[in-house]
Amino acid sequence: MDGSAVGDLAKSVTRSLADVVGVPLRRVVIRTLDGEISNRDELTDPWLHIGGEVRLDFEAQPVFVSWVQKEGWPVFCSIGVRSESLFMRDSTLVDWDVGNLVPWSMCIDQHLLAARVFTIDETPQVVEFSFDGQDFWMASGHEQDVGDGDDLLIRPGPFPGHEGAKLVWPV
């Protein structure tokens, strides 16, 4: 890939993140595929993976995080970050407000201090969010494996690293 193509693709991932660094988080909604989750308590699983997306409502704007396909990266699936849903309007997603569940409750009304994007195989696969006293990360993957997959992995704590992962865009 030439440098300008990588730069344009990078902006598609980081633009929404840059707009919310320093801004308080007001609400978190995990949007699952219909029938994927049957009980809200399942959303507290520290090894959670879903086929849907997460909506982070910051004071300035929402940020949606999910897996996406064919964005132009070398690997088929990657992490997607946008200010609008990554799913079609007619998608059947179920909204679960999780702002009062750990780790999200520790982030509500806190300012986003930083966001970091990691690539695997030259493709953005992980976004780490840092708040005062709480980090969490999300990745494109398959069930428990980070990288090229149609699940969104959601984990508390800082990103522990992954073979071949490189920090490419601290925001």
N, C-alpha and C positions, 0 to 999 in steps of 0.2 A: 504494500500500500504506500502511496506517496504521502508526504508530510501534510499536504493540505487536506486530503481525505481524512486522515487521522485527526487533524485539528477540528474539522467540522463534526466528525462523529463524537469527539471528546466534548464539544460544546453541547451536544444533545444530551449528554449524561450529566454534565456539571452545571449547566445554566440554572436549572431550578434549585440546585443545592446552594449555589452562590447567593441567590436571592434571600435565603433564609438563615444563613449563618449570622449569629448575633440576635436572632429573633426568638421570642418565646413560643414554645409548643403548647397549643391549647387543647388538642383532642387527638386521639389515635383510634382509627377504625381499621380492623382487619376485615377485608372483603374476600370471602371464600366462595368457591364454586358451590352451587346449590347441592346440598346433601353431603358435602365434604366434611363438615363438622356438625355433630348432632347436639353437643353440649358445650356451653361457654367455657366450662372448666378445661376443656381440651386445649384452649388457647393459651394456657399457662405452661404448657409443655416446653421445657427448655430446648427440645429438639424438634420444635414445630416446623413443618413444611406444608405449604398450601399451593394450590394451583392458581390462586387469585392474586390479590395485591394488598398493599398496606397504604392507607391514606393517613398522612401526617398533616394535621391542620395547624399550621403556624399562623401567628397573628397576621403576617403579611399575605400569605397565600397557602393553598394546600400543596403538598408534594406527594405524588403517587410513586410507589416503588414496586416493581414486579419483574418477572422474566419476560423477555421479548425474543422474537425470532427474526432472522434475516435483516438485521439492522445495517449490515455492511461490514461487520467485523469478520475476522478469519474463522471464528467458530459460529455455528448455526444459532445457538441461544446465548443470550447475554443478559446482564442486569439492565433494566430500564428505569429511568427517573424522569418524571414529567410533572408539569403543573396541572395536567388533566389526566383522567383515567386512561390506562393503557389498554382497556378493554372496550369493545364495541358497545354502543348504547343499549343494544338489545340483549347483551350478555346477562345471564341469570346469576348475579352475585348476591350473596347474603352479607349484610353489614353487621359487624359485631363491634360495638363500642367497648374498647378495652382500657380506657384511660384510668380506671380504678384498679387494674390488675398489675402486678409486678411483672416486668420491670418498667412498664409504661408509666405507672403512677409516680415513679420517682423522676420522671422527665416532664410531667405536666407543669406548666407555668415556669419551666426552666428555659434559659436561653440556649440555643444550639451553639456550642463553642467551636465545633469543627466537624467537617465531614471529610472522609478519605475514601478514594476509589482505588481498588486494586484490580490489576489485570492478571489473567491466567491465559497462557497461549495468545498473548497480545490482544485479548478481548476483555472488556470490563465485566467482572463477575461478582464483585463484592463492594458494598458501600457500608462504611462504618460511621456511626453517628456518635458524637461525644457531647454529653451534657455534664453539668457540675455533679460529680459523684455517680454518674451512670453512663455506661456506653452500651450500645447494642449494634449488631450488624445484620445485614441481609445479603443473600447471595442467590444468584441463579444456580440451580443444581437439580439433582435427581434424588429424591428421598433424603439421604443423609450426605450425599457426595456433592461438594462444591464444584461448579463448572458445568458447561454445556448441558442444560436440562430444563424441563418445563415445570419446575417447582420453584417456589420462593422459599428459601430457608431463612428462618428468623431466629436469631440467637442473642441472649443477653451477654454483656461483657464485651471487652475489646476483641477484635478479630485476632485469633490465635496464630494466624499465618497458615500457609498451605504451600506444598511443594510447587515451586514455579511462580508463586504469587509475587507481584511487584507493586509497590505503592507508586501510582503514576500521577494522581491528581489530588493533592491535599487542597481542600477548599476552605 
